[in-house]
Amino acid sequence: MDREVIAQKLKSLRRCRKRVEEKCPSDPATLEREPDLQDIITLNLTRAVQLRVDIGSHLIAERDVPPPGYDGPNFRYPAQVGVIDSNLGTQLKKAVGFRNIAVHNYQAIDWAIVHTLARHHFGDFTVFAKAISARITV
């Protein structure tokens, strides 16, 4: 595992979290009617999800096991080896669904859900980052 690469990804993850915290309005209605806020929040949430996928890939690579064919195992694996709690792994996997909707435009984005993710579930990103930070400093 390249600790420097992961440290850089964690730094980027913190920046995404900060941008979401700074820009997410207190109510979903404001987010619904402000395209600039939608873009900032969506970009930083999708980046954060991808950074977590990338970090999970690094953890898998250090074990010298075949890479998964999709992103879900990148969240299950850290839970399987005890780096993160299994409930957190489940929550992180759900975030991939949001990323797919936002990036691939599978369906219309529900801004109330995005608001809830940004205001009430972004802490999952922080918990994940702390667990990974503890692992790379060992």
N, C-alpha and C positions, 0 to 999 in steps of 0.2 A: 504494500500500500504506500503510495506516495503521499506522505504527510503534508508536504508543501502544497500539493495540488488540492488536497482536501481542505487544508487551512484556507486557501484562497476561495474555495467554493463556500466555505462557512462565512467568510467575510462578505461575499456577494449575497448570501442568504440573509445576513444581518441587514445589509443595505436594502434589500427587498422588503424586509419586515418594517424597517424604519419608514420607507416611502409609503407603504400601505397605512401604517399608523398615522402618518402626517396628513395623508390625503383622503382617507376614508371619512365621509361625512357621518354625523351622528344619527342620521335617519336614512332609510332606504329610498325614500321618495326623492331626496336630493340626488342620490346616485343615479336613479332612474332617468332623471332629466338633464344630467350633466355629462355629455359625451367625453369631455377631457378627463374628468374624474374616472369615468368608466375605463378609458384607455390606460390611465396610470395604474389603477387598481388591478385590472385584468393582466396587464403586462407583468407587473411585479408578482402577482399570485402565480401566474404560469411559469415565470422564471424560477420562483421559489420551488414549485413542484419539480421542475426539471433538475434543479440543483440537487434536490433530495434523491431523485432517480439516479443522477450521476454518482452521488456519494455511495448509494447502495450498490451501484455497479463496481465501485472501487473495493467495497467490502467483500463482494463476491469474488472479485479477481484475486484478492489476497489469499483466498482459500483454494485457488486453483481448481475450481469446479466449472462445468460448462455454463456459459452465460444463458440467462433465460431468454425466451423469444419475445417477451413483452415486459412492460414495466412493473406489473404487480409483484413479482417475486423480489424485486429490489427493495420492497418494504417488508415482505415476510421474512426475508433472510436476516436482517438485523435483529428482528424479534426472535428468530429461531436460535441465534447464537448468543442471545441475552444482552445485546447492545441497547435495545429499546424494549419497552413493554409491548406485549402482543396487542393490547387495545390501541396503543399508539400506532402500531403497524397497520391495523385495520383502518384507522382514521386517515393515515397517510395514503393508503391505497385509494380511498374514496376521492382524495384530492386529484388523483390522476384522471378520474372521470370528469371533473371540472375542467382540467387542462385540455382534455380532448374536445369537450364542447366548445371551449373558448378558442382554441387554435384551429380545429378542423371544422368548426361551424356545423356540427351535427344537428343542433337544434338551437332555437332562440335562447339567449341567455336570460335567466330570471335574476334580475338585479337585486331582488330581496334576498335570494339565496347567496349571491355574491357578497352582499352586505353582511349577512350572518357569518359567512366564512371569514371575511376580513376582520370583523369586529369580535367574534366570539370563538373562532377556531384557529386563529393564526398562532395562538399559543402553542399548538402542536408543533409548529415549525421551530419554536424556541426550545421546547423540550427535546426535540430531535437533535438540534444543533448542540445543546449542552451534552447530550449523551455521546455524540460523535467527538466533540472536543475532548471529553474525558478519555475517550478511547485513544485518540491520537497523541495525547500527552503522556500516556503510560510508557 
